[in-house]
Amino acid sequence: MDEELGLYLERKLKGVYYVLLKMGAKKEDAEDILQETAYRFVQLLDGVDERYMNAWLYRVAIN
């Protein structure tokens, strides 16, 4: 993964983290969800359309 994509992912996951906390997730649970979401994102990177990366991250984290 190139550095630009890594920085993008880091910024977006920070936003997802705060949304999870606002939805009532405990800090530890939100961190676990982020880790799993990032792992799935890296696994399926080629299958995720660039235009929908942000929505994909939120959808996977919330589900």
Sequence and secondary structure as in RCSB ss.txt:
>XXXX:A:sequence
MDEELGLYLERKLKGVYYVLLKMGAKKEDAEDILQETAYRFVQLLDGVDERYMNAWLYRVAIN
>XXXX:A:secstr
  HHHHHHHHHHHHHHHHHHHHTT  HHHHHHHHHHHHHHHHHTGGGS GGGHHHHHHHHHH 
